[in-house]
Every structure is written in structure tokens, then in C-alpha cells.
Amino acid sequence: MSNRYVGFVSDEHFLDCVKWVCRAYPHNPDEIDMEKLQRNTIDPFKVVFDLMNGNMGVDSWLKNESIRQNDKTINNTIGEFHQKLLGGVNGWDNLGVGDDSKVDLRKSDKTIFIELKNKWNTMNSDATEQCRKKLERAVADNPDAIAYWAYIISQNGTSGESTWYYHGKTDVKVKKVWGKRVYELVTGNVDALENTWKALPLAIKDIIKSGHVLSGADEQKLREFFEVAFGKPP
């Protein structure tokens, strides 16, 4: 019996990963959680600048700020989605937090280690240096391994793999991989990323019991977004 969503993980695992993201969305998007907004303390100076330059009232500002904070949370959760999903592929482990290697994903035979990010520009210079050190340590501790800095969304809408040149330093066992190639590396299927993307509307509808149907125009626009991010099919 074939899977309902994708072929490289079970339907149960795929749904669990999609649920992880769906739970990050507010149940009532029009309801403003003041306690959540105040956790990092609202900057009253910035509020004044925003109100006067945006020609808006405080209620409008609060709604915009709530959307902004929720969006940041959701973006982080989508990065975790990729890690959780790929960690469920047979022969791979989602290392989570606490593993000695400190990286995100590992092939079970310890021949591949992956530090996974959602976008190419997620890390600042300090985080990039720490990522590099983790990957170098992983290959030092596992002589037969290759370690990757991986990111799903690249700057120029490409997919690929190369040696990671860092501050003039190179190591053929420390690489970077991006776009569709990340999913191909883990699953062995060149179409795995696109198949995941195509399966999302069905899985989300199954989870939230939504009757929403994407229009033909919406589907075309979504296809354009995908092709900009990952390139057109050959």
C-alpha cells in the first residue's frame, strides 16, 4: 500500500511534522496576546516612531506586532520541520539537543553529519564559526564521515553541493549543500523536496479539517514561488 503523502517517511511521521508547524499558528489570529507581546518588553520609543511614520493607531500597531512575532516563531518552526522530517528517514537520526556531536542530523552509520538551517542567511558570523567548528569536530571524531552545512533556501534559487571554503580554509570532508540537494542527500530521491512541498496542502487539510481549496490562480502563483526558490525542472 502506497503512502498518502510522501514515499520516504511514514504517513504518521509526516503528519506529526506538519502538526508541529500548524501548532505554531495562532488559533485566533485576530486575538492579541498582550502577555506574549510583553515578554520581551515593548519598546515605547519604537512604538511612537512606528505610529507617527505609519499613520496608525496603537490597536493597529499591536496587531502588526503580534503578526510579526508570530511570523518569526513560525519561520523558526519551519526550520525545525525539515530537521524532524528528514530525521525520520530510514537510516537517519534527528539528534535534537544533547548529542555529543552538537549537529542536527546524522546518518545512522555515522558517515554523514548535517547542521541544517532553513535559509542561507540564518547564521551571523559567530554562529557560522560555531557551525564550522562542530562540523570539523564531527569529521575528526569520525574519520569515515563527511559533514555538511545544509540550508533549504539559497540566495539565488539554486540547488547544489560543494566544498565549504571558510576564511581561506578548506577541508574536502566539510561541505555545504543547499536546496533540493539537501533532501536528495538524505532520501536518495531527487524529487523528495518537491514531493514534500506538493503534499503539504493535503496533509494540512487532513490535520485542521479545512475545506479550503486552492484556486488554479493560487496554484500557479505557488508554483512560481517554488521555481524562484529552487529552479525550474529540467
C-alpha positions in Angstrom: 0.0 0.0 0.0 1.5 3.3 -1.1 1.8 6.3 1.3 -0.7 9.1 1.2 1.9 11.9 1.4 5.5 11.1 0.5 7.4 7.9 -0.1 10.4 8.4 2.1 8.7 8.5 5.6 5.6 7.1 7.0 2.3 9.0 6.8 2.2 9.1 10.7 5.7 10.7 10.8 4.8 13.2 8.0 1.6 14.3 9.8 3.5 14.7 13.1 6.0 17.0 11.4 3.2 19.0 9.7 1.3 19.3 13.0 4.4 20.7 14.6 4.2 23.7 12.3 0.4 24.0 12.4 0.5 24.3 16.2 2.8 27.4 15.8 -0.1 29.4 14.2 -2.4 31.3 16.5 -5.9 29.7 16.9 -7.5 33.1 16.7 -5.3 35.4 14.5 -7.4 38.4 15.5 -6.8 37.9 19.2 -3.8 39.8 20.6 -1.9 38.1 23.3 -0.6 41.0 25.4 1.3 38.7 27.8 3.2 37.2 24.9 3.9 40.7 23.4 5.3 42.0 26.7 7.7 39.1 27.3 10.5 40.9 25.6 9.1 44.3 26.7 7.5 46.6 24.2 9.8 49.5 23.3 7.7 52.6 23.8 10.2 54.7 21.8 9.8 52.5 18.8 6.0 52.5 19.1 6.0 56.3 18.8 8.2 56.2 15.7 6.0 53.4 14.2 2.7 55.2 14.9 3.8 58.6 13.6 5.6 57.2 10.5 3.0 54.6 9.7 0.0 56.9 10.4 -1.7 54.3 12.6 -3.2 53.9 16.0 -2.0 51.7 18.9 -4.5 48.9 18.2 -3.3 48.6 14.6 0.3 48.6 15.8 -0.4 45.9 18.3 -2.0 43.7 15.6 1.0 44.3 13.3 3.5 43.5 16.1 1.6 40.3 17.0 1.7 39.2 13.4 5.5 40.0 13.2 6.3 38.0 16.4 4.1 35.1 15.3 5.8 35.1 11.9 9.2 34.9 13.5 8.1 31.9 15.6 6.6 30.2 12.5 9.8 30.7 10.4 11.9 29.0 13.2 9.4 26.2 13.4 9.5 25.5 9.7 13.3 25.1 10.0 12.6 22.5 12.7 10.1 20.9 10.4 12.8 20.0 7.9 15.0 18.6 10.6 12.3 16.5 12.2 11.0 15.2 8.8 14.5 14.2 7.5 15.4 12.7 10.8 12.5 10.2 10.3 14.0 8.8 7.1 15.1 5.2 7.5 18.8 5.1 8.3 18.9 8.7 9.7 18.7 10.2 13.2 17.4 13.5 14.3 19.9 14.3 17.0 17.9 17.1 18.6 19.6 18.6 21.7 22.2 16.9 23.8 24.1 14.7 21.3 27.9 14.9 21.7 28.3 16.0 18.0 26.0 19.0 18.6 24.8 18.8 15.0 21.2 18.3 13.8 21.1 15.2 11.7 23.3 12.1 11.4 23.3 9.1 9.2 22.9 6.1 11.5 26.2 4.6 10.3 27.9 7.9 11.2 29.2 8.6 7.7 27.3 11.8 7.2 26.6 14.7 9.7 24.4 17.6 8.9 23.9 21.0 10.5 20.6 22.1 8.9 19.3 25.6 8.5 16.2 26.9 6.7 17.9 29.8 4.9 21.3 30.7 3.7 21.4 33.9 5.8 20.2 32.4 9.1 23.5 32.5 10.9 25.6 35.5 11.9 29.4 35.4 11.9 29.6 33.9 15.4 27.1 31.2 14.6 28.8 30.4 11.3 32.1 29.9 13.1 30.5 27.6 15.7 28.8 25.6 12.9 32.2 25.2 11.2 33.8 24.0 14.4 31.1 21.5 15.0 31.4 20.0 11.6 35.2 19.9 11.8 34.9 18.1 15.2 32.4 15.6 13.7 34.8 14.5 10.9 37.8 14.5 13.3 35.9 12.1 15.7 34.6 10.0 12.8 37.3 9.6 10.1 35.0 8.0 7.6 32.4 10.8 7.8 31.6 13.8 5.7 30.0 16.8 7.4 27.6 19.3 5.8 26.3 22.8 6.5 22.9 22.5 4.8 20.3 25.1 4.0 17.0 24.7 2.2 16.5 28.2 0.8 19.5 29.5 -1.1 20.2 33.1 -2.1 19.9 32.6 -5.8 17.3 29.9 -6.1 19.7 27.1 -6.9 20.5 23.6 -5.5 23.9 22.0 -5.2 26.8 20.8 -3.1 30.4 21.9 -2.8 33.4 22.1 -0.5 32.8 24.8 2.1 35.6 27.3 1.8 35.8 29.2 5.0 38.2 32.1 5.7 40.6 30.7 3.1 40.5 27.3 4.8 39.3 24.2 3.0 38.6 20.6 4.0 37.3 18.1 1.5 35.3 16.4 4.2 33.5 19.6 5.3 31.0 20.7 2.7 27.9 22.7 2.2 24.7 21.5 0.5 21.6 23.5 -0.4 18.1 23.5 -2.0 16.7 20.3 -3.4 20.0 18.6 -3.0 19.6 18.5 0.8 16.6 16.3 0.6 18.2 14.2 -2.2 21.2 13.6 0.0 19.1 12.2 2.8 16.4 10.4 0.9 18.2 9.4 -2.3 15.3 10.9 -4.3 16.0 14.0 -6.4 12.3 14.9 -6.2 11.9 14.5 -2.5 11.8 18.2 -1.6 9.2 19.0 -4.3 7.1 16.0 -3.3 7.1 17.2 0.3 6.0 20.7 -0.8 3.2 19.2 -3.0 2.0 17.0 -0.2 1.6 19.9 2.3 -1.8 21.2 1.3 -3.3 17.7 1.6 -1.7 17.0 5.0 -2.6 20.4 6.4 -6.3 19.9 5.3 -6.2 16.5 7.0 -5.0 18.0 10.2 -7.0 21.2 10.5 -10.1 19.7 8.8 -10.2 22.6 6.4 -12.4 22.7 3.4 -10.3 25.4 1.8 -9.4 24.6 -1.8 -6.6 26.4 -3.6 -7.7 28.1 -6.8 -6.0 27.5 -10.1 -4.5 31.0 -9.9 -3.2 30.3 -6.4 -1.6 27.1 -7.5 0.1 28.8 -10.4 1.5 31.5 -8.2 2.7 29.0 -5.7 4.4 27.1 -8.5 6.2 30.3 -9.5 7.3 30.9 -5.9 8.8 27.3 -5.8 10.6 27.7 -9.1 12.1 31.0 -7.9 13.3 29.4 -4.7 14.6 26.1 -6.2 14.7 26.5 -10.0 12.5 25.2 -12.8 12.5 21.5 -13.5 14.9 20.4 -16.3 
